[in-house]
Amino acid sequence: MPIIRIVAFQELVEQGEKLENVNRNLDTLNKDLKTANRHVTSLKSVFGGIKNYFSGGSDTDTKPTTNFTSQYRPSDSLDRVLEDSQPAKPTKQTEFQKFHSKDDELFNNYESKIANNMDSMNAGLSKLKHLSIGLGDEIDHQNQMLDKINYKTEGAKLRMDGFNRDLSKLLKN
């Protein structure tokens, strides 16, 4: 189980880093499209150049981001689950152990083994539950990232279509 947990965690972190890179690249693309749109507007006419001058901003305000370190962090609940790698130890006596008489030593020994096995199964299922919750939180976080990326991509596509339309009009004239 620990190997599967580590592999699932690593894959989700790598996927999150890739989504973060796509998000950052879309931001750069949108800045570049804005700059290109300003250039096309200034090419359209003298008035377009004047409009760009008074609308503010400059072409040098977009700085390329070439060197970056990954800022992606997985969800906190997933980190907590993966850090908790110690097996849980039962702290209280189970009802099964309390119910039976303690006169028969052989029976108590067998009963104790069963109770310990059940406690171990309970601890394992509890860890599996928390791991599932942590992975689910991480997947929800990445779904939100995908929604943001989708929104930015649609905006970039609309800007690109407008940019291409304006350029084709300029080239025809």
N, C-alpha and C positions, 0 to 999 in steps of 0.2 A: 504493500500500500504506500510506503514512503516514496518509492521510486515513481509511482504513478502521480502522486501528489506533486513531486518536484517537477516532473515533466509537464504536467498541466499548468503549473504556475509559470514555468519558463516560457511555454508557448503563449500564454496570455500576456506576459510582460513583453515578449517580442512583438506580438500583434499590437499591443498598446503603443510601443515605440514607433512602429510603422505608421499607425494612425496619426500619431503626433507629428511625424515627419511630413505626412501628406497634408495635414492641417497647416503646418508652417509653410510648405511649398505653395499651397493655395493662397496664403496671405501674400507671399512674394509675387505670385502671378497677378493677384488683384491690384497690387501696387503698380506693377509693370503695365497692366492694362490701363490704369488711370493715367499714367504718364504718356502712354501711347495715344490715348484719347485726347489729351491736351495737345499733343503734336498735330494730330489730325485736325483738331479744331482750329489751330493756328494756321494750318495749310489751307483751310477752306476759304478764308478771306482775311483781310486786314482786320476787320472787326472781330473776328474770332481770336486773333492774336491779342487785340486790346482786351477782349473779355477774359482771356487767360491771365493777362497781366494784372487786371483788377480783382480777379477771383482769388488771388493769393496762391501761396504754395510755390514750390520751385521743383525743378527736376532733380535737384540734388538731395531732396529730403528722403528719398528712398535709398537706404543703404543695403547693399547685398549682404545676406547672411550666409557666409561660406562655412565658417567653422562654428559648429554648435555642439553642445553636449546634450545628451538626452535628458529632458526635464520630466520625463514620464515617470510617474509613481503609481504603482498598483493601489487598489482600494485598501483602506486601513483594515477592514475586516479580513481580507485575504492575507495580509501581512501577519495579523494576530494569529490566525489559524495555522499558518505555516511555521511560525516561531514556536508554537506550542507543540513540540515534538515529544515531550515526555509522556509516557503512558499514565493515564489517570489511575490512582489507587483508591480503592473503596475505603471510605472513612467510617462508615457506620455499619453496624451489623444488619444484615438483611432480614426481612420478615420471615423468610424461609428458615433461616438459621434460628431465629427466636422461637418459632412455632414448635419445633420438634424437641423431644426430651433429650437431655444430655447424658442419660444413663448408659446408653449403649455406645461405647467408644468407637467401635467399627462403623456403626451407622453414622455417628457424628463426623468421622473422618471422611466418609463417602459424601455426606451431606455438605461438608465444608468444601470439598473439591468441586462439587456441583455449583455451590454458591459462588466460589471464586471464578469458575468458568463463566457463570452468568454475569458476574460483575465485569469480567474482562470483555465479554461480548457487549455489555452495556457501554463500557468506556469506548470501545471501538466504534460502535454505532453513533455514539455522541460525537466523536471526532469526525466521523463521516458526515454527520449532519452539519456540523460547523464548517467543514470544508466545503460542502455543497452551498451553504449560505454565502461563504466568502467568494467562491467562484461565481455564484449568481450575482453578487454585488459588483464584481469586476466586469462581468458581461454586461450588466445594466449600464455601468459607467462607459464602457466601450460603445454601447448602442447610442448613448448620448453624443459621444464623439462622432459617430457615423452620421447622426442627424445634422450636427454642425457642419461636417464636411460636405454632406449632400446640399445643404443650404448655400454654402460658399461656392460649390461647384456649379449649381444652377445660376447663381449670380454672375459667375465668371463666364458661363456660356452665353448668357444674355448680353453681357458687355462685349464679348467677342463677336457675337452676331451683329450687334450695332456697329462695332468697329469695322468689320468686314463690309457691311453695307455702306458706311461712310466712305471707306477706301475705294469701293467699286464706283461710287458716284464721282469721286474725285478723279479717278482714272478715266472715266468716260468723258469728262468735260475737258 
